[in-house]
Each structure stands twice: as C-alpha cells, then as structure tokens.
Amino acid sequence: KEMKFLEQSGSLKGSLGAEEQLSLISGCLNIQEAVEGAMHIQECVPENLELKKKIFAQLDQIVDDKVVLSSSTSCLLPSKVFAGLAHVKQCIVAHPVNPPYYVPLVELVPHPKTAPATVDRTYALMQKIGQSPVRVMKEIDGFALNRLQYA
C-alpha cells in the first residue's frame, strides 16, 4: 500500500514500479541465506547496542573481505557497534534521515579502522540509489545530524 502511494505521488525511487520492486522481496530462514551474494549489508534494527553487536558478530563470521557491513544507527558510535570484528575495515555507519524517500540525506560515519575504500564504496552506492551522502570524518557522539537537530 505504501509503495503504491509512493509510486502515485512520484516519490518512488528507482526505475522499477512498485509491483516490480515488491516482487524482488522474499523471506529467508536464516541470516546466511539472507545475505548470500550481497556486496553491501545495511543493518536497520532498533537502537539497541547489544542487538546490533550480535547481528554484526554473526555477519562477521559469514562475509568475505569484499562485503561492506553498514549500520543505520542514529547515535551509537561505530567503535562500539563494530568492536571486536575481524572485518572492521569494511564497517561503516550509513545513517539515513527519516523518511529517506522525502529527505535523501545520509551521514557516513567510519569506525577509526574503516578502510578509505569502504567509505568511498558506500558514498558511491548511496549516490547511486538517490541519496545525498555526507562524510563525517571521525566518530563523535550524536554524529553531525543529531547535533544540528538538537542545537
């Protein structure tokens, strides 16, 4: 219903219609099946540090050295979310403004050990999907967007 509304209002992103986009969504029985063949994994669970760490620990065991692991957290520091991961160079926060289909801003916040190539790939992907990425050069409490909203 929401997808049809977005399509009718001209806000639907991409070149596919609502029904075509919905036909590409399917369910999975486990996390490994869900991320098979992925080049970028965007976590979007509630703002619960332990839950996010649990998910990224599972992903860390599954992915290879080419997959970007990204969190949508709006305030948790990357150094806490991605602590102890073997693939930390591939980890980044890509925090979208809500709702992303009306406000296409996404702030990119790297872990201190995130590889520059990970930031570049995430920046390019966000642009490709119609977002306007902003690079936050180092992690800070609240990131840039929340600091501006509450200033």
Helices and strands as residue ranges (DSSP letters): H 2-8, H 18-23, H 31-35, E 40-43, H 49-62, E 68-71, H 78-81, G 88-90, E 91-96, E 105-110, H 116-128, E 132-135, H 143-149
